[in-house]
Amino acid sequence: MGAYYDEVEIEDMVWDEEKRVYHYPCPCGDRFEISRKQLKNYEDIATCPSCSLIIRVVYDPLDFEDEPSDDEEEGASAGSDSEESEDESEEETFEDALEHLTISDEKPQAIAVAA
């Protein structure tokens, strides 16, 4: 695309925590928006939801390489407590199993099971 309204540096944009997007004022009265997920995926076009204007966002993609995307952050804030506790309990169980592990020289015995 070659018909950008403008090129704007990411530093000139404002982070909206509620909508989880960077935004910049549009001449139509609305604002251009772009998410961290888009930036992480090397997308540099911010769109205005009210008109057809677009801007090119100038940024360093490496700055967003290690950041979690919007979806990951929302999922982490919504259900991370239960997921983390499950992960932690599994790790704790694994550690406990290793602590109680004993190795003996006895040969395994066959156990008869009624059918």
TALINFEN-V78433 format. One record per run of one state. SS is the DSSP state (@ for helix, = for strand, . for the rest). FROM is the first residue (numbers start at 1). LEN is the number of residues. If there is no record, write none. Layout:
BEGIN
ss:SS from:FROM len:LEN
ss:SS from:FROM len:LEN
END
This chain:
BEGIN
ss:. from:1 len:5
ss:= from:6 len:4
ss:@ from:10 len:3
ss:. from:13 len:1
ss:= from:14 len:3
ss:. from:17 len:4
ss:= from:21 len:5
ss:. from:26 len:5
ss:= from:31 len:4
ss:. from:35 len:1
ss:@ from:36 len:5
ss:. from:41 len:4
ss:= from:45 len:4
ss:. from:49 len:5
ss:= from:54 len:5
ss:. from:59 len:2
ss:@ from:61 len:4
ss:. from:65 len:5
ss:@ from:70 len:30
ss:. from:100 len:16
END
